[in-house]
Amino acid sequence: MEASTAIAAVLAAPARPATVLGASATAAYLAVAGVDVIAVVGAGSVRLPLALAVAGEVPAVGPPGTVRVGDGEVDLGGPRLRPSRWFDPRPRLAGPVVPGRLAAAAALLATLPSGATGLEAVPAAAVAAGLAGGDAGPALGLLGRGPGLTPAGDDVIAGALAALALLGAPDPGAVGAVLEAAAGATTLLSAALLRCAARGQVPPQAAGLLRALCGGGALGAALEALLAVGGTSGAALAQGICAGARVAAAITRG
């Protein structure tokens, strides 16, 4: 099985009890010490940047009090999962954003139905501009908003955070304010994914769009793959990524 380098430190620490946030045959979400989150994901599930991926279905989780994480493994209260390989959820980009590709992605996103993200309005441009320019306000107003396992508003923020982090344009103060507020404004899982995004760590489908915007791979296929993620997550992530990439490109050109 394979684990993200984003959870390496949590796995390497001494074993600690974990709280099960949710579990099924496809994924189990575990909170460690009330802050760190690990997702045990099965075949066909989205490989989140804080995932431990197993072949086939996720083993059944034991009763409360039996699940532990640390000493190099995840103990689900019976089944013990120890990764043998690691993956890096932070993509390597071929270069800066290609303006024509960004324009094409924006045009494709403009054709989506108005409810594709589950939000009445998606202020992605303001969120990205604020995260780059030192104004956390637009992102703070979006935290926890919308439907989904991770609220769609958080997915927009995550996309913008990741694009800015990977393209070298975030404002540390604004990013820090959003991550601090997320601890009380959204779910543990979503707050953990926002911390990953601020480090440029994203699911493979989001990584594919980021690479395509920078000249690596087919843009249409990458966008299609991301839009297929979840009910609203893919569309919201795509909106945030494109907004962050646009702001980063403008800063680079300036």
ChimeraX attribute file (.defattr): number of C-alpha atoms within 10 A of each C-alpha:
attribute: neighborCount
match mode: 1-to-1
recipient: residues
	/A:1	12
	/A:2	16
	/A:3	28
	/A:4	23
	/A:5	20
	/A:6	20
	/A:7	19
	/A:8	16
	/A:9	11
	/A:10	21
	/A:11	22
	/A:12	13
	/A:13	13
	/A:14	13
	/A:15	18
	/A:16	16
	/A:17	18
	/A:18	25
	/A:19	18
	/A:20	21
	/A:21	15
	/A:22	12
	/A:23	17
	/A:24	15
	/A:25	14
	/A:26	17
	/A:27	24
	/A:28	22
	/A:29	21
	/A:30	27
	/A:31	21
	/A:32	20
	/A:33	12
	/A:34	11
	/A:35	12
	/A:36	16
	/A:37	25
	/A:38	28
	/A:39	24
	/A:40	27
	/A:41	28
	/A:42	22
	/A:43	15
	/A:44	12
	/A:45	16
	/A:46	17
	/A:47	22
	/A:48	22
	/A:49	26
	/A:50	27
	/A:51	26
	/A:52	28
	/A:53	27
	/A:54	21
	/A:55	11
	/A:56	13
	/A:57	17
	/A:58	20
	/A:59	22
	/A:60	14
	/A:61	19
	/A:62	14
	/A:63	11
	/A:64	12
	/A:65	12
	/A:66	14
	/A:67	23
	/A:68	23
	/A:69	26
	/A:70	20
	/A:71	15
	/A:72	17
	/A:73	20
	/A:74	25
	/A:75	22
	/A:76	25
	/A:77	16
	/A:78	14
	/A:79	14
	/A:80	13
	/A:81	19
	/A:82	18
	/A:83	17
	/A:84	8
	/A:85	12
	/A:86	16
	/A:87	13
	/A:88	13
	/A:89	25
	/A:90	22
	/A:91	18
	/A:92	13
	/A:93	18
	/A:94	14
	/A:95	12
	/A:96	17
	/A:97	24
	/A:98	16
	/A:99	16
	/A:100	11
	/A:101	17
	/A:102	23
	/A:103	14
	/A:104	14
	/A:105	21
	/A:106	16
	/A:107	11
	/A:108	13
	/A:109	17
	/A:110	11
	/A:111	8
	/A:112	12
	/A:113	8
	/A:114	12
	/A:115	11
	/A:116	17
	/A:117	28
	/A:118	20
	/A:119	18
	/A:120	10
	/A:121	10
	/A:122	18
	/A:123	19
	/A:124	26
	/A:125	19
	/A:126	18
	/A:127	26
	/A:128	33
	/A:129	24
	/A:130	20
	/A:131	29
	/A:132	26
	/A:133	17
	/A:134	15
	/A:135	20
	/A:136	22
	/A:137	15
	/A:138	19
	/A:139	26
	/A:140	20
	/A:141	14
	/A:142	22
	/A:143	25
	/A:144	21
	/A:145	17
	/A:146	18
	/A:147	15
	/A:148	17
	/A:149	13
	/A:150	21
	/A:151	23
	/A:152	29
	/A:153	31
	/A:154	29
	/A:155	32
	/A:156	32
	/A:157	31
	/A:158	32
	/A:159	33
	/A:160	36
	/A:161	33
	/A:162	31
	/A:163	32
	/A:164	30
	/A:165	24
	/A:166	23
	/A:167	23
	/A:168	15
	/A:169	23
	/A:170	26
	/A:171	19
	/A:172	15
	/A:173	14
	/A:174	20
	/A:175	22
	/A:176	15
	/A:177	17
	/A:178	26
	/A:179	18
	/A:180	13
	/A:181	13
	/A:182	21
	/A:183	15
	/A:184	12
	/A:185	18
	/A:186	18
	/A:187	18
	/A:188	21
	/A:189	21
	/A:190	23
	/A:191	27
	/A:192	21
	/A:193	23
	/A:194	25
	/A:195	20
	/A:196	23
	/A:197	26
	/A:198	25
	/A:199	18
	/A:200	24
	/A:201	29
	/A:202	28
	/A:203	21
	/A:204	19
	/A:205	23
	/A:206	26
	/A:207	23
	/A:208	22
	/A:209	27
	/A:210	32
	/A:211	22
	/A:212	24
	/A:213	30
	/A:214	20
	/A:215	20
	/A:216	17
	/A:217	15
	/A:218	14
	/A:219	21
	/A:220	14
	/A:221	13
	/A:222	22
	/A:223	23
	/A:224	15
	/A:225	16
	/A:226	22
	/A:227	23
	/A:228	13
	/A:229	18
	/A:230	14
	/A:231	16
	/A:232	24
	/A:233	27
	/A:234	24
	/A:235	27
	/A:236	29
	/A:237	30
	/A:238	28
	/A:239	26
	/A:240	29
	/A:241	30
	/A:242	27
	/A:243	28
	/A:244	34
	/A:245	30
	/A:246	24
	/A:247	25
	/A:248	26
	/A:249	20
	/A:250	13
	/A:251	14
	/A:252	13
	/A:253	7
	/A:254	6
